Amino acid sequence: MISSLKTHICRTALVLLALLALLMPMAAATAGQGSRAAYTRHYTVRDGLPNNQGRVIAELPSGQMLVRVEGAFLLSNGATFVPVACDEERSLAITGNEIGEATAQDAHGRIWVKSYEHIYVFDTHTGQFRYDADSLLRADGEPRWNYGANQLRDRQGGLWTCTFDDGISYTPPPRARATTWCAAHEVRSLALAADGTLLAGTADGLFRVDRSADSVRMVRLANCDVCLNAQTDSQGRVWFSTRDGLFCYRQGSVERVPTPVPNDTSAAFRFCTELAPNRFLLCHQLNQLYFFNPESNALTPIQAQRALKQFRTLVWAEPEQTGHGLLLCAQNGLLRGNETLDHLQPLTDSAPYDSLFSGHSSKANCILQHRGHLWVGTQNGLLKGREWLTTEQGLPNNCIKAILPDQQGSIWATTAYGAARITLDADGRATDIISFDETDGFQTGEYQERAALLLGDTLFLGGKNGLTVLRPSIMTSTSGSLAPWIVRISTNRRADVPCYTLQGGGQLTLPHNEHFLTLVMTAFNYASPSHTRYRYMLRGIDTDWNTGRGANCELRYTALRPGRYELCYQTAVDGSPWSEMRTLVICIRPPFWLTWWACLIYIFVAAGIALAGMRIYLTHKRDKLLAEFVTSREALQNKLRDAREVPTISNRDEQFVSQLQRIVESHLDDSNFGVEALSTEAGMDRTGLYRKLQTITGQTPSEFIRQIRLNRAADLLRSNQHTVEEIAWMTGFGSTRYLRRHFKKQFGQLPSQFRDAPTD
């Protein structure tokens, strides 16, 4: 009975302490500068929890959170929680734990978790559960248990609470935050009147913004259709351009200004800009510009009205700070006009504004002339000179709605989803961009074009969900530098590659077919996750730093070739310096057919194939040469036989041929003996000799002489008593080269080959 009463008292005390710890940071955040209520993040089954029954939570040395819900353990990855394997049957079973669930951390970096039935041990060095709790308890003794383990204040000062039926909640540490008010009104424009009244034009009327120390409320001044723009003139009057006409606020009252537009009864206007005292530029919804005199309410069409047809939907105009021209924002770019607007020149035809056309839309939503620089907010990003700022540099969205400088020299930009602060260096270049979201007290959703105003040290930002109010001077970081951690690695073949032990260095070795890598990096910045910056470089692939922002940063590399790579990565929070660089070595093993031993086998196989091929080639060459020799020998024998055969001719012709043969043989060693000399000694003219010899032998006189010389040379070669050079002179060829050429042509062999050839 007494034991049960003690248990009940302990449980009641723990619940009261948990509620007190939860309410204290909320009260501190409420009382803090610029914050109405602390933002609390809830992790439930919608965020991947297996159930909403939180039990205990513990913080690892890295800042990672280990959470136990009913029947499962989870680890945080910076953005949400992912399951971690734990075999409950192998864990140490206990009985008699009536106090409650608890955690403990020992000197060896182990996290102990006690439930009503088991004791679990998580090793922070390996990222896995151990199942030797019994032996550890015998060696080191019972750890010092923390029975308030359902709540935890982390290293950043944030409060984690495990609830029994609503998952896990996180309340950031007290810090400066913005506040968003009047969410029921869509604030389209803001202006300050001469009497100090802050005015807001909305989608359902004109309002006065009443500010106090801890609240903002809006009081309706006039009903009208959607307000598109508001501007304060040199006399302190505020002009509202609406779809229901032109309105003017002066001396505490709002009145509609009669502005008769020819052939138009609605008199809807997009903007009204003061050019000089009592001289305004008024833009009608039909894209027509007029000079407007508020004293007489007279409208004068501009001379360049026809030139405006090439520009779609003018949205804003303001005088140039340098010069006497006028800058106009249009749906398809920027243009400049002179004082009288009788000449309009597109700025998007020349550098650097020609890059406005680089995206899908060239609409210029807003402009800012600041410190000699012209900032242009477009649908595709923020342009300043040749410098483009987009989501790749840290903006929350590329559709820029408003641009405004603060007193600290930074530039604030609102977008179609979120706001950002741009820190500039002495030369006006952007050095850092911080995005703000609902965790910082900013409204979610879309902000409105040019609905931004700085009053003293307070910034007002209008959007679809009301009015966001902040003091830029106190929107600073309290997180400091946080180390980067890789919480997940996956490949094209594995969804989860073990990576817990690779933090701060190590080597990841993968097979050749796992060469598509996805890595998730985080800094465990729970207090302000959107303020976390990342940069990384894979040496061997990247030539410069890649960047990322947010709670997590995903790195993707595809089709990595086998080899060794070094992944260098760092993090920074807000304006803090980059953390110490960490390096992960990634080795992609080559396939077995590209390993060194495979290459050695390829060399031996190639050498064997080459030797076998050479042997086959030499054998084939030898057989071919032998066949050619036999063929040439047979051909030579046939030619010799044919050469010695005398065709069947008459005795008279035979005597004539014999006479010519004797004449040639008598002059065989005379290289100058030719057809002319043969015809003279034969007693015939050259033509007659040619005809008769051609008829009898089928040869010309020169061929006849050469044939006799070659036959004689063949006989002399067979006798093997003279050299080839001597035979050439003996047979009248005069040179060895001349003999060889004709001998080869006649007998198919050179003289030396003919002499060495065997005879049948």
C-alpha positions in Angstrom: 0.0 0.0 0.0 2.7 2.4 1.0 4.8 1.4 -2.0 1.9 2.0 -4.4 1.3 5.5 -2.8 5.0 6.4 -3.2 4.8 5.3 -6.9 1.7 7.5 -7.4 3.3 10.5 -5.7 6.5 10.1 -7.9 4.5 9.9 -11.1 2.4 13.0 -10.1 5.6 14.9 -9.3 7.1 14.0 -12.7 4.1 15.1 -14.6 4.0 18.5 -12.7 7.7 19.0 -13.4 7.2 18.2 -17.1 4.4 20.7 -17.3 6.4 23.4 -15.5 9.4 22.8 -17.8 7.1 23.1 -20.8 5.5 26.3 -19.7 8.6 28.1 -18.6 10.3 28.4 -22.1 6.9 29.4 -23.6 6.5 32.2 -21.0 10.1 33.3 -21.6 9.5 33.3 -25.4 6.3 35.3 -25.0 8.0 37.9 -22.9 11.0 38.0 -25.3 11.6 40.8 -27.7 9.6 40.5 -30.9 7.8 37.3 -30.1 4.2 36.7 -29.3 4.3 33.0 -28.7 7.0 30.3 -29.1 6.7 28.2 -32.2 6.3 24.5 -31.3 7.0 21.7 -33.8 5.1 18.4 -33.4 6.4 15.1 -34.8 3.6 12.6 -35.2 2.7 9.7 -37.4 2.3 12.2 -40.2 6.1 12.7 -39.9 7.0 9.0 -40.0 6.5 8.0 -36.3 5.1 4.5 -36.0 2.7 5.8 -33.3 2.1 8.9 -31.2 2.9 7.3 -27.9 6.2 8.9 -26.9 8.1 7.5 -24.0 11.7 8.7 -23.5 14.2 10.9 -25.4 18.0 11.2 -25.1 20.5 13.5 -26.8 23.6 12.0 -28.5 27.0 13.8 -28.4 26.4 14.8 -32.0 23.1 16.5 -31.1 21.1 13.7 -32.7 18.0 12.7 -30.8 17.3 9.1 -29.8 13.6 8.6 -29.1 11.6 5.7 -27.8 8.0 5.4 -28.7 5.7 2.5 -27.9 7.5 -0.5 -29.4 10.2 1.2 -31.4 13.2 3.4 -31.3 14.0 6.3 -33.7 16.8 8.7 -34.5 16.5 12.2 -35.8 18.0 13.2 -39.1 17.7 16.9 -38.7 14.2 17.2 -40.2 12.3 14.2 -38.9 12.8 10.8 -37.2 13.7 7.5 -38.8 13.6 4.1 -37.3 16.7 2.4 -35.8 16.9 -1.4 -35.5 16.5 -2.8 -32.0 15.8 -6.5 -31.1 13.7 -6.3 -28.0 14.0 -10.1 -27.4 17.8 -9.8 -27.1 17.6 -6.9 -24.7 17.9 -7.3 -20.9 14.5 -8.2 -19.4 13.7 -6.7 -15.9 10.9 -6.8 -13.4 9.8 -4.6 -10.6 10.3 -1.3 -12.3 7.4 0.7 -10.9 8.9 4.2 -10.9 8.8 4.8 -14.6 10.9 4.9 -17.7 14.4 6.5 -17.5 17.6 7.2 -19.4 21.3 7.4 -18.5 24.6 8.1 -20.2 27.8 6.5 -19.0 31.4 7.5 -19.4 31.9 5.3 -22.4 29.4 7.1 -24.6 26.6 4.6 -24.2 23.0 5.6 -23.8 20.9 3.5 -21.4 17.2 3.3 -21.7 15.0 1.7 -19.1 11.4 0.7 -19.8 9.1 -1.2 -17.5 10.2 -4.5 -18.9 13.6 -4.0 -20.5 16.9 -2.2 -20.4 18.4 -1.1 -23.8 22.0 0.0 -24.5 22.7 2.2 -27.5 26.4 2.6 -28.5 27.0 6.2 -29.7 30.2 5.1 -31.4 28.6 2.6 -33.7 25.1 3.9 -33.9 23.7 0.5 -33.0 22.1 -1.2 -30.0 24.1 -3.6 -27.8 22.8 -6.7 -26.2 25.3 -7.3 -23.4 23.6 -5.0 -20.8 23.9 -7.8 -18.2 27.7 -8.1 -18.4 28.0 -4.3 -18.5 26.0 -3.9 -15.3 28.2 -6.5 -13.6 31.3 -4.7 -14.7 30.4 -1.1 -14.2 27.4 -1.2 -11.9 24.0 0.4 -12.2 24.1 3.8 -14.1 22.6 6.9 -12.6 19.1 6.9 -14.0 17.1 10.1 -15.0 13.5 9.3 -14.4 12.3 12.6 -16.1 13.4 11.2 -19.4 10.2 12.2 -21.2 11.6 15.7 -21.4 15.0 17.0 -22.5 16.6 20.4 -23.0 19.1 20.0 -25.9 22.5 21.7 -26.5 20.7 24.7 -28.2 18.3 25.2 -25.3 15.3 23.8 -27.1 12.8 21.7 -25.1 11.8 18.2 -26.3 8.8 16.5 -24.8 7.4 13.0 -25.4 3.7 13.0 -25.0 1.5 10.0 -24.4 -0.8 10.4 -27.4 0.4 13.4 -29.4 3.9 12.3 -30.5 7.0 14.4 -29.8 7.0 18.2 -29.5 9.9 20.6 -29.8 9.9 24.2 -28.5 12.9 26.2 -29.7 14.9 28.2 -27.1 13.8 31.8 -26.4 15.1 34.0 -29.1 14.1 37.1 -31.1 11.3 36.3 -33.5 9.0 38.1 -35.8 5.2 38.2 -35.2 2.4 37.9 -37.7 -0.8 39.7 -37.1 -4.2 40.2 -38.7 -4.1 36.9 -40.6 -7.7 37.4 -41.8 -6.6 40.3 -44.0 -4.6 40.1 -47.2 -2.2 43.1 -46.9 -1.5 44.4 -50.4 0.3 47.7 -49.7 1.7 49.8 -46.8 2.3 53.5 -46.4 3.0 56.0 -43.6 1.0 59.3 -43.6 2.4 62.7 -42.5 0.5 62.4 -39.1 2.4 59.1 -38.3 -0.5 56.8 -39.2 0.5 53.5 -40.7 -2.0 52.6 -43.4 -2.6 49.3 -45.1 -4.4 48.6 -48.3 -5.9 45.1 -48.4 -8.1 42.9 -50.6 -11.2 44.2 -48.8 -10.6 47.8 -48.0 -8.3 50.4 -46.5 -7.2 50.1 -42.9 -5.3 52.0 -40.2 -2.7 49.8 -38.4 -2.8 50.4 -34.6 0.4 49.3 -32.9 1.1 48.8 -29.3 3.9 47.2 -27.3 2.6 43.7 -27.7 -0.1 43.7 -30.4 -1.1 45.0 -33.8 -4.7 45.5 -35.0 -6.2 46.9 -38.1 -9.2 49.4 -38.2 -11.2 49.8 -41.3 -11.2 53.3 -42.8 -12.9 52.8 -46.2 -14.5 50.0 -48.2 -13.1 49.4 -51.7 -12.2 46.7 -54.1 -8.7 45.2 -54.0 -6.0 47.8 -53.2 -3.0 47.3 -55.5 -0.6 50.1 -54.5 -0.1 52.8 -52.0 2.4 55.8 -52.0 3.0 58.7 -49.7 3.7 62.0 -51.6 5.8 65.0 -50.6 2.9 66.5 -48.7 2.3 63.5 -46.5 -0.8 62.4 -48.3 -1.2 58.7 -49.0 -2.6 57.6 -52.4 -4.2 54.2 -52.8 -4.7 52.7 -56.3 -7.5 50.2 -56.2 -9.8 48.3 -58.6 -12.5 50.6 -57.3 -10.8 53.9 -58.1 -8.2 56.3 -56.6 -8.4 57.0 -52.9 -6.5 59.6 -50.9 -5.8 59.7 -47.1 -5.2 63.2 -45.6 -5.7 64.7 -42.2 -7.2 61.5 -40.7 -9.8 60.8 -43.4 -10.1 58.9 -46.6 -11.9 60.1 -49.7 -12.3 58.8 -53.2 -10.7 61.0 -55.8 -12.8 61.6 -59.0 -10.6 60.7 -61.9 -12.7 60.5 -65.1 -11.2 58.3 -67.6 -12.6 58.5 -71.2 -14.7 55.5 -72.2 -14.3 53.8 -68.8 -16.7 53.8 -65.9 -14.8 51.6 -63.5 -11.7 53.9 -63.1 -9.6 51.0 -61.8 -5.9 52.0 -61.3 -2.7 50.0 -60.8 -0.4 52.6 -59.3 -0.1 56.3 -58.7 3.5 57.8 -58.5 4.5 61.3 -57.6 6.9 62.9 -60.2 6.8 66.5 -58.8 4.6 68.4 -56.4 1.0 68.2 -57.8 2.2 66.1 -60.7 1.6 62.4 -60.6 1.8 59.5 -63.0 -1.4 57.4 -63.0 -1.6 54.0 -64.6 -5.1 52.8 -65.6 -6.0 49.1 -65.6 -6.0 49.2 -69.5 -2.3 49.9 -69.4 -2.8 53.6 -70.2 -0.6 56.2 -68.5 -1.9 59.7 -67.6 -0.4 62.8 -65.9 -2.6 63.6 -62.9 -3.0 66.9 -61.2 -4.6 66.4 -57.8 -5.6 70.1 -57.6 -7.8 70.0 -60.6 -8.3 66.2 -60.9 -7.3 66.5 -64.5 -5.9 63.6 -66.5 -3.6 64.2 -69.4 -2.6 61.2 -71.7 1.1 60.8 -72.3 2.5 61.3 -75.8 4.1 57.8 -75.9 0.8 56.0 -75.4 1.2 54.0 -78.6 4.7 52.9 -77.6 3.2 51.3 -74.5 1.4 48.7 -76.5 4.6 46.6 -76.7 4.8 46.3 -72.9 2.3 44.1 -71.2 0.7 45.2 -67.9 2.7 48.0 -66.3 2.9 47.3 -62.5 5.0 50.1 -61.0 7.0 53.3 -61.8 9.3 55.6 -59.8 11.7 58.4 -60.7 15.4 57.6 -61.2 17.7 58.7 -58.3 20.4 59.4 -60.8 19.1 61.6 -63.7 15.7 62.9 -64.6 14.1 59.8 -66.1 11.5 57.4 -64.9 11.8 53.6 -64.4 8.8 51.5 -65.2 8.2 47.8 -64.3 6.2 45.8 -66.8 5.1 42.2 -67.3 7.8 41.8 -69.9 10.8 43.7 -68.5 12.0 47.2 -67.6 11.8 50.4 -69.5 13.0 54.0 -69.0 11.2 57.1 -70.0 12.1 60.8 -69.9 10.3 63.5 -67.8 7.6 64.0 -70.3 7.3 60.3 -71.2 7.3 61.1 -74.9 10.1 58.6 -75.4 10.3 55.1 -73.9 13.3 52.8 -74.1 13.3 49.1 -73.0 16.2 48.4 -70.6 15.9 44.7 -71.3 17.5 45.3 -74.7 20.9 46.1 -73.1 23.2 44.6 -70.5 22.8 43.7 -67.7 19.0 43.7 -67.9 19.0 41.6 -71.1 19.4 38.6 -68.7 15.8 39.2 -67.5 14.7 37.2 -70.5 16.8 34.2 -69.4 13.9 32.5 -67.7 10.3 31.7 -68.4 9.0 35.1 -67.3 10.7 38.5 -67.5 8.2 40.3 -65.3 9.8 43.0 -63.1 7.7 43.1 -59.9 9.7 45.7 -57.9 12.8 47.8 -58.0 15.2 49.3 -55.4 17.7 52.1 -56.0 20.2 51.8 -53.1 23.7 53.1 -52.8 24.1 53.7 -56.5 22.9 50.2 -57.4 19.6 49.2 -59.0 18.0 46.0 -57.7 15.3 44.4 -59.8 12.9 41.9 -58.3 11.7 39.5 -61.1 9.8 36.3 -61.4 13.1 34.5 -61.8 15.2 35.9 -59.0 16.8 39.1 -57.7 19.0 41.0 -60.2 21.7 43.5 -59.3 23.9 44.4 -62.2 25.2 41.0 -63.5 24.6 39.3 -60.1 21.7 37.0 -60.0 20.4 35.8 -56.6 18.0 32.8 -56.7 17.2 29.8 -54.6 20.6 28.4 -55.4 22.1 31.2 -53.4 19.6 30.8 -50.5 16.4 32.7 -51.4 13.3 30.8 -50.3 11.6 31.4 -53.7 12.6 33.0 -57.0 9.5 35.2 -57.4 10.6 38.4 -55.7 7.7 40.5 -54.3 9.4 43.4 -52.4 12.9 44.7 -51.8 13.8 46.9 -48.8 17.0 48.0 -47.0 17.2 48.1 -43.2 19.3 50.3 -40.9 22.1 47.7 -40.6 22.9 47.9 -44.3 21.2 44.6 -45.3 18.6 44.0 -47.9 15.3 42.3 -47.1 13.4 40.5 -49.9 9.9 39.0 -49.7 9.0 36.3 -52.2 6.1 34.2 -53.3 6.9 31.9 -50.3 9.0 33.3 -47.5 11.3 36.2 -46.8 15.1 36.5 -46.7 17.8 38.9 -45.4 20.7 39.6 -47.7 24.0 40.7 -46.1 26.2 42.9 -48.2 29.9 43.6 -48.2 31.5 47.0 -48.6 31.2 46.8 -52.4 27.5 45.9 -52.2 28.0 42.2 -53.1 25.8 39.6 -51.4 27.8 37.6 -48.9 25.1 35.8 -47.1 21.4 35.1 -47.5 19.2 33.9 -44.6 15.7 32.6 -45.2 13.0 33.0 -42.6 9.9 30.9 -42.2 7.2 30.2 -39.6 9.8 28.9 -37.1 11.0 32.5 -37.0 7.5 33.9 -36.6 7.1 34.9 -40.3 3.9 34.2 -42.1 3.7 31.4 -44.5 2.5 31.6 -48.0 2.8 34.5 -50.5 3.9 38.0 -49.8 2.5 40.9 -51.8 4.3 43.1 -54.4 6.0 46.2 -52.8 4.0 45.6 -49.5 7.0 46.3 -47.3 7.8 49.3 -45.1 10.6 50.2 -42.6 9.6 52.5 -39.7 12.5 53.4 -37.6 14.0 50.0 -36.6 10.8 48.0 -37.3 10.0 46.2 -40.5 6.5 45.6 -41.8 5.9 42.9 -44.4 2.5 42.4 -46.0 1.2 39.2 -47.4 -1.8 37.0 -48.0 -1.9 36.0 -44.3 -1.7 39.4 -42.7 1.1 41.6 -41.5 4.6 40.4 -40.3 6.4 42.7 -37.9 10.0 42.4 -36.8 13.1 44.3 -35.7 15.9 43.4 -38.1 18.6 44.4 -35.5 17.7 41.6 -33.1 17.1 38.9 -35.7 20.5 37.3 -35.0 21.6 33.7 -34.5 22.0 32.0 -31.1 23.1 28.6 -32.4 26.7 29.3 -33.2 28.8 26.9 -35.3 27.4 23.3 -35.6 29.3 20.4 -37.1 28.0 18.6 -40.2 26.8 15.0 -40.0 26.0 12.6 -42.8 22.8 10.9 -41.7 21.9 8.8 -44.7 23.7 7.3 -47.7 21.9 5.4 -50.5 23.0 4.0 -53.8 21.3 2.8 -56.9 21.2 -0.7 -55.4 20.8 -0.1 -51.6 18.4 2.2 -49.9 20.5 2.5 -46.7 24.3 2.2 -46.6 25.7 2.1 -43.0 27.3 5.5 -42.4 27.1 6.2 -38.7 30.8 5.4 -38.1 32.0 7.5 -41.0 31.4 10.9 -39.3 34.5 13.1 -39.0 36.5 11.0 -41.4 36.6 7.4 -42.7 36.3 5.6 -45.9 33.2 4.4 -47.7 34.0 1.5 -50.1 31.4 0.5 -52.7 31.3 -2.0 -55.5 31.4 -0.8 -59.1 27.7 -1.3 -59.7 26.8 1.1 -56.8 28.1 4.3 -58.5 24.9 6.4 -58.2 25.2 8.1 -54.7 22.7 10.1 -52.6 23.9 11.5 -49.3 21.9 13.5 -46.8 23.8 16.0 -44.6 22.6 17.9 -41.5 23.8 20.0 -38.6 21.1 19.0 -36.2 20.0 22.7 -36.0 16.6 22.3 -34.5 16.2 25.9 -33.3 16.5 27.5 -36.8 16.8 24.8 -39.5 16.1 27.2 -42.4 19.2 29.2 -41.3 21.6 26.3 -41.8 24.0 26.6 -44.8 25.9 23.8 -46.3 28.8 23.6 -48.8 30.4 20.5 -50.2 32.8 19.4 -52.9 33.7 16.0 -54.3 37.3 16.2 -55.3 37.8 14.5 -58.6 34.3 15.6 -59.8 33.5 19.1 -58.6 35.7 22.1 -59.4 34.0 24.5 -57.0 31.9 24.4 -53.8 28.2 23.3 -54.1 25.8 24.9 -51.6 22.6 24.1 -49.9 20.3 25.3 -47.2 17.6 24.0 -44.8 17.2 21.3 -42.2 18.9 18.8 -44.5 21.0 19.0 -47.6 20.9 16.3 -50.2 24.0 15.5 -52.3 23.6 13.6 -55.6 26.4 12.1 -57.7 25.7 9.8 -60.7 27.8 7.4 -62.8 30.9 7.7 -60.7 33.8 5.9 -62.3 35.9 3.4 -60.3 38.5 5.3 -58.3 39.1 7.3 -55.1 37.2 10.5 -54.3 37.2 12.8 -51.3 34.0 14.5 -50.2 34.7 17.7 -48.2 31.7 19.3 -46.4 31.0 22.1 -43.9 28.1 23.9 -42.3 27.3 27.3 -41.0 24.4 28.8 -39.1 23.3 32.4 -39.9 26.4 34.6 -40.0 28.6 32.2 -38.1 31.9 31.0 -39.7 32.1 27.8 -41.5 32.6 24.8 -39.3 35.7 22.7 -39.3 35.9 20.8 -42.6 35.2 17.1 -42.6 36.3 14.7 -45.2 34.8 11.4 -46.3 36.9 9.1 -48.6 34.7 7.4 -51.2 36.2 4.4 -53.1 34.4 2.8 -56.0 36.0 -0.6 -56.6 36.5 -1.6 -60.2 34.6 -4.6 -61.6 36.5 -7.9 -61.5 37.2 -7.6 -65.2 39.2 -4.3 -64.5 41.2 -5.5 -61.5 45.0 -5.8 -61.6 44.9 -9.6 -61.7 42.3 -9.6 -64.4 44.5 -7.2 -66.4 47.4 -9.6 -65.9 45.4 -12.5 -67.2 44.4 -10.4 -70.2 48.1 -9.7 -70.9 49.0 -13.4 -70.8 46.0 -14.4 -72.9 46.8 -11.6 -75.4 50.4 -12.7 -75.6 49.4 -16.4 -76.1 46.9 -15.3 -78.9 49.6 -13.2 -80.5 52.2 -16.0 -80.5 49.6 -18.5 -81.8 48.6 -16.1 -84.5 52.3 -15.4 -85.4 52.9 -19.1 -85.7 49.8 -19.7 -87.9 50.9 -16.7 -90.0 54.4 -17.9 -90.5 53.2 -21.4 -91.4 50.7 -20.0 -93.9 53.4 -17.7 -95.3 55.8 -20.6 -95.8 53.2 -22.8 -97.5 52.2 -19.9 -99.7 55.8 -19.2 -100.7 56.4 -22.9 -101.4 53.3 -23.0 -103.6 54.3 -19.9 -105.4 57.8 -21.3 -106.0 56.3 -24.5 -107.5 53.9 -22.6 -109.6 56.6 -20.2 -110.9 58.9 -23.1 -111.6 56.3 -24.9 -113.7 55.5 -21.6 -115.5 59.2 -21.1 -116.2 59.6 -24.6 -117.5 56.6 -24.1 -119.8 58.0 -20.8 -121.1 61.4 -22.4 -121.8 59.7 -25.2 -123.6 57.6 -22.8 -125.6 60.6 -20.6 -126.3 62.6 -23.5 -127.8 59.7 -24.8 -129.8 59.8 -23.6 -133.3 56.4 -23.0 -134.9 55.6 -24.9 -138.1 56.7 -22.7 -140.9 57.8 -23.2 -144.5 61.4 -24.0 -145.3 62.0 -20.6 -146.8 60.6 -18.8 -143.7 62.5 -21.1 -141.5 65.7 -20.3 -143.3 64.9 -16.6 -143.0 64.3 -16.8 -139.3 67.5 -18.9 -138.9 69.4 -16.2 -140.8 68.1 -13.5 -138.6 69.0 -15.6 -135.5 72.6 -16.0 -136.7 72.9 -12.3 -137.4 71.6 -11.5 -133.8 73.8 -14.2 -132.2 76.9 -12.8 -134.1 76.3 -9.4 -132.4 75.0 -10.8 -129.1 77.5 -8.9 -126.9 76.8 -5.6 -128.8 74.3 -3.7 -126.7 73.9 -1.2 -129.6 72.8 -3.8 -132.1 69.2 -3.1 -132.7 66.4 -3.3 -135.3 68.1 -0.8 -137.7 71.3 -2.9 -137.8 69.3 -6.1 -138.2 67.3 -4.9 -141.2 70.5 -3.6 -142.9 72.4 -6.9 -142.6 69.3 -8.8 -143.6 69.0 -6.6 -146.8 65.5 -5.4 -146.0 64.0 -2.1 -145.1 62.8 -1.7 -141.5 59.1 -1.8 -142.4 59.4 -4.9 -144.5 61.4 -6.7 -141.8 58.7 -5.8 -139.2 55.8 -7.1 -141.3 57.5 -10.3 -142.3 58.8 -11.2 -138.8 55.5 -10.4 -137.3 53.8 -12.7 -139.8 56.2 -15.6 -139.2 56.8 -15.4 -135.4 54.2 -13.1 -134.0 57.0 -10.9 -132.6 58.3 -7.5 -133.4 62.0 -7.2 -134.4 62.9 -5.8 -131.0 61.1 -8.6 -129.2 62.8 -11.1 -131.5 66.2 -9.7 -130.6 65.4 -9.6 -126.9 64.0 -13.1 -126.9 67.3 -14.5 -128.4 69.3 -12.5 -125.8 67.2 -13.8 -122.9 67.4 -17.4 -124.1 71.2 -17.1 -124.3 71.2 -15.5 -120.8 69.2 -18.5 -119.5 71.7 -21.0 -121.0 74.6 -19.1 -119.5 72.9 -19.0 -116.1 72.3 -22.8 -116.2 76.1 -23.3 -116.9 76.8 -21.4 -113.7 80.2 -20.2 -115.1 79.6 -16.5 -115.1 78.1 -13.9 -112.8 74.9 -12.2 -113.6 76.8 -9.0 -114.4 79.0 -10.8 -116.9 76.1 -12.5 -118.5 74.3 -9.1 -118.9 77.3 -7.8 -120.8 77.7 -11.0 -122.8 74.1 -10.9 -123.9 74.0 -7.3 -124.9 71.8 -6.0 -122.1 74.5 -3.6 -121.0 73.4 -3.5 -117.3 72.4 -6.0 -114.7 69.2 -4.0 -113.8 68.0 -4.1 -117.4 68.6 -7.8 -117.6 66.8 -8.5 -114.3 63.7 -6.5 -115.4 63.2 -8.3 -118.7 64.3 -11.7 -117.3 61.7 -11.4 -114.5 59.1 -10.4 -117.0 59.9 -13.3 -119.3 60.5 -16.1 -116.9 58.8 -15.0 -113.7 62.1 -15.1 -111.7 65.2 -13.1 -111.2 68.4 -14.4 -112.8 69.8 -15.4 -109.5 66.6 -17.3 -108.5 66.6 -19.0 -112.0 70.2 -20.2 -111.6 69.6 -21.6 -108.1 66.3 -23.3 -108.9 66.5 -27.1 -109.2 65.9 -28.6 -112.6 63.9 -31.7 -113.4 
